[in-house]
Structures are given as structure tokens and as C-alpha cells.
Amino acid sequence: MKIMALDASTKSTGVAIFNDKELIYYECIATSSSDMIKRIQVIVKILNEILEEVRPEETIQNMKTHRALMWMQAAINFLLHENYPKMKVEYVYPNSWRSACGIRTGRGMRREALKVADINFVKETYNITVNDDIADAIGIGHA
């Protein structure tokens, strides 16, 4: 089964595509507009291009709570609902996917240390060097 994993944000969104457990594609979609809505539109447009080409059956998104990120997740869900209505959507909390990847989380763990741990996990597991957005998307899909 093809799964698209996303670490969505309004400035840079990590994308990872898995075919069963094999990582087959990864990308960071970065935008620079000062207008948040325009950034979301750019990211959603590029995601749609990826979806049209790869045709995953499921998407998994990092669960975050900030309002701008909720707008981003809503835009992604509108895209999926309108163009890929049979695709299953699943959400996972950062502590859950990191735990499944063997990355220690919890009290005393700072965001910067977790990002480094995410990148190291991808390097050790997939033998590729990526930025933290792609590392998070790969970790989400791996879990």
C-alpha cells in the first residue's frame, strides 16, 4: 500500500511516500511569501501534483495544534476530499510516531534535540541525509 506521510507547516512541509515499508520518495516543499494563505495555496498545489503522480492510498499527518497549522491541515484535507475521496486520512501525535521509531521523547527533551534525533534516525535507517521537515515526514510514515 502506498502511504503519503506529511509534516505540514505553512512555510515548509515535509513529504515522504512509502510503498509498503519502502521509502520511495521524499521532498520538502518550502515557500517564502509573507502571505500565509498564499503559502498554503502553493503547498497544496504542489501536494496535488505529487498526489496525481504517485496516487497513494492513505495519508498520515503530524498532529499539531496551532491555528495556522490547523488551516494548513484543513487545506490538505479539502484537497484530499475533493480530488481523492477514497483516500484514508490518519493523524498521529509527534510523541507516538517518535516512540515507534525508537526516539526518546518526554520531559526534558527539547525541540532542537528531537529534530537532531529525527534526522539521525533517517540517516541510520534509510542512509540518506535530509532536513528536519523531511525527517519528520519519513518518521511519521515509518511509524
DSSP file (Angstrom, degrees, kcal/mol; ACC not computed):
  #  RESIDUE AA STRUCTURE BP1 BP2  ACC     N-H-->O    O-->H-N    N-H-->O    O-->H-N    TCO  KAPPA ALPHA  PHI   PSI    X-CA   Y-CA   Z-CA
    1    1 A M              0   0    0      0, 0.0    19,-2.9     0, 0.0     2,-0.5   0.000 360.0 360.0 360.0 135.2    0.0    0.0    0.0
    2    2 A K  E     -A   19   0A   0     17,-0.2    55,-2.7    53,-0.2    56,-1.1  -0.741 360.0-173.4 -86.6 129.7    1.3    3.5   -0.9
    3    3 A I  E     -Ab  18  58A   0     15,-2.6    15,-2.8    -2,-0.5     2,-0.6  -0.983  15.2-152.0-126.3 134.0    1.2    5.9    2.1
    4    4 A M  E     -Ab  17  59A   0     54,-2.8    56,-2.5    -2,-0.4     2,-0.4  -0.931  13.6-163.4-103.6 123.8    2.0    9.6    2.0
    5    5 A A  E     -Ab  16  60A   0     11,-3.4    11,-2.2    -2,-0.6     2,-0.4  -0.900   7.5-164.7-107.9 136.5    3.3   11.0    5.3
    6    6 A L  E     -Ab  15  61A   0     54,-2.8    56,-1.8    -2,-0.4     2,-0.6  -0.963  26.8-169.4-126.4 136.2    3.3   14.8    5.9
    7    7 A D  E     -A   14   0A   0      7,-2.3     7,-2.0    -2,-0.4     2,-0.3  -0.835  37.9-163.0-112.1  87.1    4.9   17.0    8.4
    8    8 A A        +     0   0    0     -2,-0.6     2,-0.3     5,-0.2     5,-0.2  -0.514  24.4 150.6 -84.4 134.9    2.8   20.0    7.4
    9    9 A S        -     0   0    0     -2,-0.3    -2,-0.1    63,-0.1    60,-0.0  -0.941  52.4-111.8-146.7 170.1    3.6   23.6    8.2
   10   10 A T  S    S+     0   0    0     -2,-0.3    33,-0.1     1,-0.1     3,-0.1   0.562 113.8  36.3 -83.9  -6.7    2.8   26.9    6.4
   11   11 A K  S    S+     0   0    0      1,-0.3    20,-3.0    19,-0.1     2,-0.3   0.747 130.9   6.9-110.6 -39.8    6.4   27.6    5.5
   12   12 A S  E     - C   0  30A   0     18,-0.2     2,-0.5    -5,-0.1    -1,-0.3  -0.957  62.8-163.8-149.1 128.9    7.9   24.2    4.7
   13   13 A T  E     - C   0  29A   0     16,-2.5    16,-2.9    -2,-0.3     2,-0.4  -0.950  13.1-142.6-117.6 124.0    6.1   20.9    4.5
   14   14 A G  E     -AC   7  28A   0     -7,-2.0    -7,-2.3    -2,-0.5     2,-0.4  -0.690  18.6-168.2 -84.3 136.1    8.0   17.6    4.6
   15   15 A V  E     +AC   6  27A   0     12,-3.0    12,-2.2    -2,-0.4     2,-0.4  -0.986   9.4 176.4-126.4 133.9    6.6   14.8    2.3
   16   16 A A  E     -AC   5  26A   0    -11,-2.2   -11,-3.4    -2,-0.4     2,-0.5  -0.996  11.4-159.8-136.9 133.9    7.5   11.1    2.4
   17   17 A I  E     -AC   4  25A   0      8,-3.0     7,-2.8    -2,-0.4     8,-1.4  -0.955   9.1-170.2-115.1 129.6    6.0    8.4    0.3
   18   18 A F  E     -AC   3  23A   0    -15,-2.8   -15,-2.6    -2,-0.5     2,-0.6  -0.936  17.8-154.7-116.6 140.3    6.2    4.8    1.3
   19   19 A N  E >  S-AC   2  22A   0      3,-2.9     3,-2.1    -2,-0.4     2,-0.4  -0.948  82.0 -46.1-109.6 106.6    5.3    1.7   -0.8
   20   20 A D  T 3  S-     0   0    0    -19,-2.9   -17,-0.1    -2,-0.6    -2,-0.0  -0.594 125.5 -27.1  57.8-119.0    4.6   -0.7    2.0
   21   21 A K  T 3  S+     0   0    0     -2,-0.4     2,-0.5    -3,-0.1    -1,-0.3   0.393 116.5 104.9-102.6   3.8    7.6   -0.1    4.2
   22   22 A E  E <   -C   19   0A   0     -3,-2.1    -3,-2.9     1,-0.0     2,-0.6  -0.746  70.0-132.9 -90.5 125.3    9.9    1.1    1.4
   23   23 A L  E     +C   18   0A   0     -2,-0.5    -5,-0.2    -5,-0.2     3,-0.1  -0.654  34.6 166.0 -73.3 117.6   10.6    4.8    1.3
   24   24 A I  E     +     0   0A   0     -7,-2.8     2,-0.3    -2,-0.6    -6,-0.2   0.572  58.5  13.9-112.7 -12.6   10.2    5.7   -2.4
   25   25 A Y  E     +C   17   0A   0     -8,-1.4    -8,-3.0     2,-0.0    -1,-0.3  -0.971  54.9 174.8-161.9 143.3   10.0    9.5   -2.4
   26   26 A Y  E     +C   16   0A   0     -2,-0.3     2,-0.3   -10,-0.2   -10,-0.2  -0.985   8.7 160.5-152.1 149.9   10.7   12.4   -0.2
   27   27 A E  E     -C   15   0A   0    -12,-2.2   -12,-3.0    -2,-0.3     2,-0.5  -0.985  31.7-134.5-161.3 154.1   10.7   16.2   -0.6
   28   28 A C  E     -C   14   0A   0     -2,-0.3     2,-0.8   -14,-0.2   -14,-0.2  -0.985  18.4-154.5-114.9 120.0   10.5   19.4    1.4
   29   29 A I  E     -C   13   0A   0    -16,-2.9   -16,-2.5    -2,-0.5     2,-0.4  -0.847  20.5-174.8 -94.8 109.4    8.0   22.0   -0.1
   30   30 A A  E     -C   12   0A   0     -2,-0.8     2,-0.3   -18,-0.2   -18,-0.2  -0.862   7.8-174.2-111.1 140.5    9.3   25.4    1.0
   31   31 A T        -     0   0    0    -20,-3.0     8,-0.1    -2,-0.4     9,-0.0  -0.911  14.0-169.6-129.4 158.1    7.5   28.7    0.5
   32   32 A S        +     0   0    0     -2,-0.3    -1,-0.1     3,-0.0   -21,-0.1   0.424  39.9 126.1-130.0   0.6    8.6   32.3    1.2
   33   33 A S        -     0   0    0      1,-0.1     6,-0.1     2,-0.1    -2,-0.1  -0.264  57.7-137.3 -61.3 147.7    5.6   34.6    0.7
   34   34 A S  S    S+     0   0    0      1,-0.0     2,-0.7     4,-0.0    -1,-0.1   0.621  86.8  86.9 -78.3 -11.9    4.8   36.8    3.6
   35   35 A D     >  -     0   0    0      1,-0.2     4,-2.1     2,-0.0     5,-0.2  -0.806  67.5-157.8 -92.6 112.3    1.1   36.0    3.0
   36   36 A M  H  > S+     0   0    0     -2,-0.7     4,-2.5     1,-0.2     5,-0.2   0.883  91.4  53.4 -58.5 -41.8    0.2   32.8    4.9
   37   37 A I  H  > S+     0   0    0      1,-0.2     4,-2.5     2,-0.2    -1,-0.2   0.907 108.8  49.8 -62.3 -41.7   -2.8   32.0    2.7
   38   38 A K  H  > S+     0   0    0      2,-0.2     4,-2.3     1,-0.2    -1,-0.2   0.897 109.5  51.7 -63.2 -39.6   -0.6   32.2   -0.5
   39   39 A R  H  X S+     0   0    0     -4,-2.1     4,-2.5     2,-0.2    -2,-0.2   0.932 110.4  48.4 -61.8 -44.8    2.0   29.9    1.2
   40   40 A I  H  X S+     0   0    0     -4,-2.5     4,-2.8     1,-0.2     5,-0.2   0.915 110.3  52.0 -61.2 -43.0   -0.8   27.4    1.9
   41   41 A Q  H  X S+     0   0    0     -4,-2.5     4,-2.3     1,-0.2    -1,-0.2   0.907 110.1  48.7 -61.2 -41.9   -2.0   27.6   -1.6
   42   42 A V  H  X S+     0   0    0     -4,-2.3     4,-2.3     2,-0.2     5,-0.2   0.938 113.2  46.9 -62.7 -47.3    1.5   26.9   -3.0
   43   43 A I  H  X S+     0   0    0     -4,-2.5     4,-2.7     1,-0.2    -2,-0.2   0.922 112.9  48.5 -62.5 -44.6    2.0   23.9   -0.8
   44   44 A V  H  X S+     0   0    0     -4,-2.8     4,-2.3     2,-0.2    -1,-0.2   0.887 110.0  52.9 -63.9 -38.9   -1.4   22.5   -1.6
   45   45 A K  H  X S+     0   0    0     -4,-2.3     4,-1.7    -5,-0.2    -1,-0.2   0.932 112.4  44.0 -60.9 -46.5   -0.8   22.9   -5.3
   46   46 A I  H  X S+     0   0    0     -4,-2.3     4,-2.2     1,-0.2    -2,-0.2   0.895 111.5  53.8 -67.7 -39.9    2.5   21.1   -5.1
   47   47 A L  H  X S+     0   0    0     -4,-2.7     4,-2.9     1,-0.2    -1,-0.2   0.907 106.6  52.8 -58.8 -41.0    0.9   18.4   -2.9
   48   48 A N  H  X S+     0   0    0     -4,-2.3     4,-2.6     1,-0.2    -1,-0.2   0.899 107.2  51.5 -62.4 -39.8   -1.8   17.9   -5.5
   49   49 A E  H  X S+     0   0    0     -4,-1.7     4,-1.6     2,-0.2    -1,-0.2   0.911 111.8  46.9 -62.2 -41.7    0.9   17.4   -8.2
   50   50 A I  H  X S+     0   0    0     -4,-2.2     4,-3.0     2,-0.2     5,-0.4   0.926 112.3  50.3 -64.5 -44.8    2.6   14.8   -6.1
   51   51 A L  H  X S+     0   0    0     -4,-2.9     4,-2.3     1,-0.2    -2,-0.2   0.902 108.4  52.1 -60.8 -42.7   -0.7   13.1   -5.4
   52   52 A E  H  < S+     0   0    0     -4,-2.6    -1,-0.2     1,-0.2    -2,-0.2   0.873 116.9  39.8 -62.2 -36.7   -1.6   12.9   -9.1
   53   53 A E  H  < S+     0   0    0     -4,-1.6    -2,-0.2    -5,-0.2    -1,-0.2   0.919 126.8  30.0 -79.0 -45.0    1.7   11.3   -9.9
   54   54 A V  H  < S-     0   0    0     -4,-3.0    -3,-0.2    -5,-0.2    -2,-0.2   0.824  82.0-156.5 -89.5 -33.7    2.2    8.9   -7.0
   55   55 A R     <  -     0   0    0     -4,-2.3   -53,-0.2    -5,-0.4    -4,-0.1   0.948  15.9-167.0  55.2  58.7   -1.5    8.1   -6.2
   56   56 A P        -     0   0    0      0, 0.0   -53,-0.2     0, 0.0    -1,-0.1  -0.315  19.9-142.6 -69.0 161.2   -1.1    7.0   -2.5
   57   57 A E  S    S+     0   0    0    -55,-2.7    31,-1.7     1,-0.2     2,-0.3   0.599  79.7  23.7 -98.4 -15.4   -4.0    5.2   -0.8
   58   58 A E  E     -bd   3  88A   0    -56,-1.1   -54,-2.8    29,-0.2     2,-0.4  -0.991  61.6-153.3-148.5 150.7   -3.6    6.8    2.6
   59   59 A T  E     -bd   4  89A   0     29,-2.4    31,-2.6    -2,-0.3     2,-0.4  -0.989   5.4-162.3-127.5 142.8   -2.1    9.9    4.1
   60   60 A I  E     -bd   5  90A   0    -56,-2.5   -54,-2.8    -2,-0.4     2,-0.4  -0.988  11.9-165.0-123.3 129.7   -0.8   10.4    7.7
   61   61 A Q  E     -bd   6  91A   0     29,-2.3    31,-2.2    -2,-0.4     2,-0.2  -0.916  26.0-111.6-120.9 142.8   -0.3   13.8    9.1
   62   62 A N  E     - d   0  92A   0    -56,-1.8     2,-0.7    -2,-0.4    31,-0.2  -0.503  36.7-126.2 -64.6 132.2    1.6   15.1   12.1
   63   63 A M        +     0   0    0     29,-2.6     2,-0.3    -2,-0.2    -1,-0.1  -0.761  42.4 159.7 -89.8 113.4   -1.0   16.3   14.7
   64   64 A K        -     0   0    0     -2,-0.7   -56,-0.0    29,-0.1    -3,-0.0  -0.861  31.9-147.5-129.3 165.3   -0.2   19.9   15.8
   65   65 A T        +     0   0    0     -2,-0.3     5,-0.1     4,-0.0    -1,-0.0   0.538  51.8 116.1-118.4  -6.6   -2.5   22.5   17.4
   66   66 A H     >  -     0   0    0      1,-0.1     4,-2.1     3,-0.0     5,-0.2  -0.353  69.0-120.8 -68.7 147.6   -1.5   26.0   16.3
   67   67 A R  H  > S+     0   0    0      1,-0.2     4,-2.2     2,-0.2     5,-0.2   0.897 110.8  50.6 -56.6 -47.2   -4.2   27.8   14.3
   68   68 A A  H  > S+     0   0    0      1,-0.2     4,-2.1     2,-0.2    -1,-0.2   0.896 111.8  48.9 -60.1 -39.3   -2.1   28.4   11.2
   69   69 A L  H  > S+     0   0    0      2,-0.2     4,-2.8     1,-0.2    -1,-0.2   0.838 107.0  55.3 -70.8 -31.2   -1.2   24.7   11.1
   70   70 A M  H  X S+     0   0    0     -4,-2.1     4,-2.5     2,-0.2    -2,-0.2   0.897 107.7  50.0 -65.2 -38.6   -4.9   23.8   11.5
   71   71 A W  H  X S+     0   0    0     -4,-2.2     4,-2.7     2,-0.2    -2,-0.2   0.917 110.6  50.2 -62.6 -42.1   -5.6   25.9    8.4
   72   72 A M  H  X S+     0   0    0     -4,-2.1     4,-2.3     2,-0.2    -2,-0.2   0.941 111.7  46.8 -61.7 -47.4   -2.8   24.0    6.6
   73   73 A Q  H  X S+     0   0    0     -4,-2.8     4,-2.4     1,-0.2    -1,-0.2   0.880 111.9  51.9 -62.9 -37.1   -4.3   20.7    7.7
   74   74 A A  H  X S+     0   0    0     -4,-2.5     4,-2.6     2,-0.2    -2,-0.2   0.921 108.7  50.2 -64.5 -43.2   -7.7   21.8    6.6
   75   75 A A  H  X S+     0   0    0     -4,-2.7     4,-2.2     2,-0.2    -2,-0.2   0.909 111.6  48.3 -61.5 -42.2   -6.4   22.9    3.2
   76   76 A I  H  X S+     0   0    0     -4,-2.3     4,-2.5     1,-0.2    -1,-0.2   0.917 111.9  49.6 -62.9 -42.9   -4.8   19.5    2.8
   77   77 A N  H  X S+     0   0    0     -4,-2.4     4,-2.8     2,-0.2    -2,-0.2   0.866 108.9  51.6 -67.2 -35.5   -8.0   17.7    3.8
   78   78 A F  H  X S+     0   0    0     -4,-2.6     4,-2.6     2,-0.2     5,-0.3   0.925 110.3  50.2 -63.2 -43.3  -10.1   19.8    1.4
   79   79 A L  H  X S+     0   0    0     -4,-2.2     4,-2.3     1,-0.2     5,-0.4   0.939 114.4  43.6 -58.0 -48.2   -7.6   18.8   -1.4
   80   80 A L  H  X S+     0   0    0     -4,-2.5     4,-2.5     1,-0.2     7,-0.3   0.918 114.3  49.4 -65.5 -44.1   -7.9   15.1   -0.5
   81   81 A H  H  < S+     0   0    0     -4,-2.8    -1,-0.2     1,-0.2    -2,-0.2   0.908 116.7  41.3 -62.8 -42.8  -11.7   15.2   -0.1
   82   82 A E  H  < S+     0   0    0     -4,-2.6    -2,-0.2    -5,-0.2    -1,-0.2   0.883 131.4  21.2 -73.9 -39.1  -12.3   16.9   -3.4
   83   83 A N  H  < S+     0   0    0     -4,-2.3    -3,-0.2    -5,-0.3    -2,-0.2   0.664 133.9  29.8-108.3 -20.1   -9.8   15.0   -5.5
   84   84 A Y    ><  +     0   0    0     -4,-2.5     3,-2.1    -5,-0.4    -1,-0.2  -0.456  64.1 163.4-138.7  61.0   -9.1   11.7   -3.7
   85   85 A P  T 3  S+     0   0    0      0, 0.0    -1,-0.1     0, 0.0    -4,-0.1   0.690  73.9  54.9 -63.2 -19.8  -12.3   10.9   -1.8
   86   86 A K  T 3  S+     0   0    0     -6,-0.1     2,-0.3     2,-0.1    -5,-0.1   0.548  81.6 111.3 -88.9  -6.8  -11.4    7.3   -1.2
   87   87 A M    <   -     0   0    0     -3,-2.1     2,-0.3    -7,-0.3   -29,-0.2  -0.506  67.4-131.0 -73.2 130.9   -8.1    8.1    0.4
   88   88 A K  E     -d   58   0A   0    -31,-1.7   -29,-2.4    -2,-0.3     2,-0.5  -0.607  18.2-152.6 -78.3 138.1   -8.0    7.3    4.2
   89   89 A V  E     +d   59   0A   0     -2,-0.3     2,-0.3   -31,-0.2   -29,-0.2  -0.957  15.3 179.8-116.0 131.5   -6.6   10.1    6.4
   90   90 A E  E     -d   60   0A   0    -31,-2.6   -29,-2.3    -2,-0.5     2,-0.4  -0.960  13.2-151.1-130.8 147.6   -4.9    9.3    9.7
   91   91 A Y  E     -d   61   0A   0     -2,-0.3     2,-0.4   -31,-0.2   -29,-0.2  -0.929  11.1-173.3-120.3 144.6   -3.4   11.6   12.3
   92   92 A V  E     -d   62   0A   0    -31,-2.2   -29,-2.6    -2,-0.4    48,-0.0  -1.000  22.5-124.6-138.8 138.1   -0.6   10.8   14.6
   93   93 A Y    >>  -     0   0    0     -2,-0.4     4,-2.0   -31,-0.2     3,-0.6  -0.521  27.6-117.3 -78.1 147.9    0.9   12.8   17.5
   94   94 A P  H 3> S+     0   0    0      0, 0.0     4,-2.5     0, 0.0     5,-0.3   0.887 114.1  52.8 -53.7 -43.6    4.7   13.5   17.5
   95   95 A N  H 3> S+     0   0    0      1,-0.2     4,-2.0     2,-0.2     5,-0.1   0.861 108.8  52.0 -62.5 -33.2    5.4   11.5   20.6
   96   96 A S  H <> S+     0   0    0     -3,-0.6     4,-2.0     2,-0.2    -1,-0.2   0.947 113.1  40.7 -69.1 -49.2    3.6    8.5   19.2
   97   97 A W  H  X S+     0   0    0     -4,-2.0     4,-1.2     1,-0.2    -2,-0.2   0.886 115.4  51.7 -70.9 -34.8    5.5    8.4   15.9
   98   98 A R  H  <>S+     0   0    0     -4,-2.5     5,-3.0    -5,-0.3     3,-0.4   0.920 108.8  51.2 -65.3 -40.8    8.8    9.2   17.5
   99   99 A S  H ><5S+     0   0    0     -4,-2.0     3,-1.6    -5,-0.3    -2,-0.2   0.915 107.3  52.9 -59.3 -43.6    8.2    6.4   20.0
  100  100 A A  H 3<5S+     0   0    0     -4,-2.0    -1,-0.2     1,-0.3    -2,-0.2   0.767 109.5  50.2 -63.7 -25.1    7.5    3.9   17.2
  101  101 A C  T 3<5S-     0   0    0     -4,-1.2    -1,-0.3    -3,-0.4    -2,-0.2   0.424 120.8-109.8 -91.5   0.2   10.8    5.0   15.7
  102  102 A G  T < 5 +     0   0    0     -3,-1.6     2,-0.6    -4,-0.3    -3,-0.2   0.711  69.7 145.2  79.9  21.0   12.7    4.4   18.9
  103  103 A I      < -     0   0    0     -5,-3.0    -1,-0.3    -6,-0.2     2,-0.2  -0.833  50.2-125.1 -96.5 123.0   13.3    8.2   19.5
  104  104 A R        +     0   0    0     -2,-0.6     2,-0.2    -3,-0.1    13,-0.1  -0.466  38.7 168.7 -69.6 131.0   13.1    9.1   23.2
  105  105 A T        +     0   0    0     -2,-0.2     2,-0.3   -10,-0.1     5,-0.1  -0.723  22.8  69.7-128.5 179.8   10.6   11.9   24.0
  106  106 A G  S >  S+     0   0    0     -2,-0.2     3,-2.1     3,-0.2    -2,-0.0  -0.696  78.9  16.9 112.9-160.7    9.1   13.4   27.1
  107  107 A R  T 3  S+     0   0    0     -2,-0.3     3,-0.1     1,-0.3     0, 0.0  -0.184 124.9  13.4 -56.1 132.3   10.2   15.5   30.0
  108  108 A G  T 3  S+     0   0    0      1,-0.2     2,-0.6     0, 0.0    -1,-0.3   0.314  91.3 124.3  86.9  -8.8   13.5   17.4   29.5
  109  109 A M    <   -     0   0    0     -3,-2.1    -1,-0.2     4,-0.0     2,-0.2  -0.765  50.0-150.2 -88.8 120.2   13.6   16.7   25.7
  110  110 A R     >  -     0   0    0     -2,-0.6     4,-2.1    -3,-0.1     3,-0.3  -0.562  22.4-116.1 -89.5 153.6   14.0   20.0   23.8
  111  111 A R  H  > S+     0   0    0      1,-0.2     4,-2.4     2,-0.2     5,-0.2   0.880 115.0  54.4 -54.4 -43.3   12.6   20.6   20.3
  112  112 A E  H  > S+     0   0    0      1,-0.2     4,-1.9     2,-0.2    -1,-0.2   0.898 108.7  48.2 -61.3 -41.7   16.1   21.1   18.9
  113  113 A A  H  > S+     0   0    0     -3,-0.3     4,-2.3     1,-0.2    -1,-0.2   0.868 110.6  51.8 -67.1 -36.6   17.3   17.8   20.3
  114  114 A L  H  X S+     0   0    0     -4,-2.1     4,-2.5     2,-0.2    -2,-0.2   0.900 107.3  52.1 -67.0 -39.9   14.3   16.0   18.9
  115  115 A K  H  X S+     0   0    0     -4,-2.4     4,-2.3     2,-0.2    -2,-0.2   0.919 110.9  47.7 -61.8 -43.1   14.9   17.4   15.4
  116  116 A V  H  X S+     0   0    0     -4,-1.9     4,-2.6     1,-0.2    -2,-0.2   0.913 111.7  50.6 -62.7 -42.5   18.5   16.2   15.5
  117  117 A A  H  X S+     0   0    0     -4,-2.3     4,-2.4     2,-0.2    -2,-0.2   0.885 109.3  51.6 -63.1 -38.4   17.3   12.7   16.7
  118  118 A D  H  X S+     0   0    0     -4,-2.5     4,-2.0     2,-0.2    -2,-0.2   0.937 111.4  46.3 -62.8 -47.2   14.8   12.6   13.8
  119  119 A I  H  X S+     0   0    0     -4,-2.3     4,-2.3     1,-0.2    -2,-0.2   0.909 113.1  49.7 -62.6 -43.1   17.5   13.4   11.3
  120  120 A N  H  X S+     0   0    0     -4,-2.6     4,-2.8     2,-0.2     5,-0.2   0.887 107.3  55.0 -63.6 -39.4   19.8   10.8   12.8
  121  121 A F  H  X S+     0   0    0     -4,-2.4     4,-2.6     1,-0.2     5,-0.3   0.930 110.2  45.7 -58.5 -46.1   17.0    8.2   12.7
  122  122 A V  H  X>S+     0   0    0     -4,-2.0     4,-2.9     2,-0.2     6,-0.7   0.907 112.8  50.6 -65.3 -41.7   16.5    8.8    9.0
  123  123 A K  H  X5S+     0   0    0     -4,-2.3     4,-1.1     4,-0.2    -2,-0.2   0.928 116.5  40.8 -61.0 -45.7   20.3    8.7    8.4
  124  124 A E  H  <5S+     0   0    0     -4,-2.8    -2,-0.2     2,-0.2    -1,-0.2   0.865 123.8  37.4 -71.5 -37.1   20.7    5.4   10.3
  125  125 A T  H  <5S+     0   0    0     -4,-2.6    -2,-0.2    -5,-0.2    -3,-0.2   0.876 134.3  18.4 -85.1 -40.0   17.5    3.7    8.9
  126  126 A Y  H  <5S-     0   0    0     -4,-2.9    -3,-0.2    -5,-0.3    -2,-0.2   0.442  92.5-127.5-114.9  -3.6   17.5    4.9    5.3
  127  127 A N     << +     0   0    0     -4,-1.1     2,-0.3    -5,-0.6    -4,-0.2   0.871  69.1 118.7  56.7  40.8   21.1    6.0    4.8
  128  128 A I        -     0   0    0     -6,-0.7     2,-0.6     2,-0.0    -1,-0.2  -0.968  60.5-133.1-132.6 151.9   20.0    9.5    3.5
  129  129 A T        +     0   0    0     -2,-0.3     2,-0.3    -3,-0.1    -9,-0.1  -0.924  38.4 157.6-107.2 122.9   20.7   13.0    4.8
  130  130 A V        -     0   0    0     -2,-0.6    -7,-0.1   -11,-0.2     2,-0.1  -0.840  41.1 -97.1-136.5 169.6   17.6   15.2    4.9
  131  131 A N     >  -     0   0    0     -2,-0.3     4,-2.5     1,-0.1     5,-0.2  -0.303  47.5 -95.6 -82.4 176.9   16.4   18.3    6.7
  132  132 A D  H  > S+     0   0    0      1,-0.2     4,-2.2     2,-0.2     5,-0.2   0.818 121.2  55.6 -68.3 -30.5   14.2   18.2    9.8
  133  133 A D  H  > S+     0   0    0      2,-0.2     4,-2.0     1,-0.2  -119,-0.2   0.937 112.9  41.1 -66.5 -45.5   10.9   18.6    7.9
  134  134 A I  H  > S+     0   0    0      2,-0.2     4,-2.9     1,-0.2     5,-0.2   0.908 113.2  55.2 -67.2 -40.8   11.6   15.6    5.6
  135  135 A A  H  X S+     0   0    0     -4,-2.5     4,-2.6     1,-0.2    -2,-0.2   0.904 108.5  48.5 -58.2 -41.9   13.0   13.6    8.5
  136  136 A D  H  X S+     0   0    0     -4,-2.2     4,-2.6     2,-0.2    -1,-0.2   0.924 111.3  49.2 -65.5 -43.6    9.7   14.2   10.4
  137  137 A A  H  X S+     0   0    0     -4,-2.0     4,-2.4     2,-0.2    -2,-0.2   0.917 113.1  47.5 -61.3 -42.8    7.6   13.1    7.4
  138  138 A I  H  X S+     0   0    0     -4,-2.9     4,-2.7     1,-0.2    -2,-0.2   0.916 111.7  50.5 -64.9 -41.4    9.7   10.0    7.0
  139  139 A G  H  X S+     0   0    0     -4,-2.6     4,-2.2    -5,-0.2    -2,-0.2   0.906 109.8  50.9 -61.4 -41.7    9.4    9.2   10.7
  140  140 A I  H  < S+     0   0    0     -4,-2.6    -2,-0.2     1,-0.2    -1,-0.2   0.934 114.4  43.2 -60.8 -47.1    5.7    9.6   10.5
  141  141 A G  H  < S+     0   0    0     -4,-2.4    -2,-0.2     1,-0.2    -1,-0.2   0.869 111.7  54.1 -68.2 -36.4    5.4    7.3    7.6
  142  142 A H  H  <        0   0    0     -4,-2.7    -1,-0.2     1,-0.3    -2,-0.2   0.897 360.0 360.0 -62.7 -41.0    7.9    4.8    9.1
  143  143 A A     <        0   0    0     -4,-2.2    -1,-0.3    -5,-0.2    -2,-0.2   0.504 360.0 360.0 -67.3 360.0    5.8    4.6   12.3
